């Protein structure tokens, strides 16, 4: 099975390999450089999801499945910074996107303020503040730094991909065949 990932990020590639390995054997994961259509640090669930779906679709050619992973900030009431970090994972089979998200977490308020004020990526701001190292983006991620290595970018991204794969390995639950309604007319298929 060939799986393309709309990124060359090493942590994302390892997460895809780990997630798909739970269900499939003999898989080959390949990073494909794709042009992003969202901001360098997307804001809002719709923009984050749009970026993930685009990356998956753009990387699909020549694969059995493709994966798009996009992280960003979205408003979240009750937090210190006003935002949570969300990673959206889109798995694409050439016809349909299957979406999942990684666990959400909050960045320090001063980091979020700098990201929003200066239009920078989280990893860049972390590096400039001396949090972690220059490999943060391709390694443990900000979450790895914040949890002192107990959760890493790779691990939480793997969980997000598993949430999307749940739909693929349980198609009978998510996309049951059309059942006749009363009167014998088939129901409309799910979107």
PyMOL commands that set and color helices and strands:
alter all, ss='L'
color gray80, all
select helices_A, chain A and resi 10-21+45-59+109-118+122-128+141-146+153-169+171-174
alter helices_A, ss='H'
color red, helices_A
select strands_A, chain A and resi 2-5+28-31+42-43+65-75+83-92+97-101
alter strands_A, ss='S'
color yellow, strands_A
deselect
rebuild
show_as cartoon
